[in-house]
Amino acid sequence: MNTATYCRWIRRWLAASAFGCVALSCAHAPRALNGLNVSSERSDYSPVLGLAVEVPLQRIDSGSRRHVVLVRIDSGFVEARGDFASRAPVIMRYLRLSALLARFPSGADSNGVRRKPWTELARSAPIALADSLRAGERSHLNRFIELSIPVSPEVLESANGVVFEVSGAAMSIFRGPLVGSGWGEMPLRVYACSTFDTRGRIQRMRLRMLSDAYSKAC
């Protein structure tokens, strides 16, 4: 093979490869990168959560009718609202974290009826996230966390996303003619959604919905 023929062959191979890459990117959603890929919406009553989850989610086939999905968190943080100061009051307690396998609907709302953002299919046992948080305090998750979700093959087949639930107690100021005023505890539950599916692929529609109206999408 002479030099000219070899160069023509290389050019054809590069052109075919480029076409294949373009076609492949159109057919399949891009794979999410490991890093901070889960976050929650800021509000006056709930903590802000950020997690770096390993993707894709790992699945263990037990050889029976039950499987286990492993959700591995490399790092992250949980933060309370407000401005931090050394003498700031504790405003959240007993924070716990659970991972939920979920089914997100496909398509848009119809007939003016808004669909549920997602449906819970299975969940992990909760783990301790933080004993307490002062106003404005950020607690870093400087340890590897693994959450196990037991699930049947049928449910696993229909799952297409993962949601994280933070539960605990929030401190709030109450006032009333009979009890006066003071601090009281109220139950806290907030959700944080990922932008990837169970196979680790980025879901562009979910990403757009979360950026437009987080509470309606998660």
Summary of the structure (lengths in Angstrom):
residues: 218
radius of gyration: 22.8
end to end distance: 59.9
largest distance: 97.5
contacts: 611
relative contact order: 0.20
helix: 20%
strand: 47%
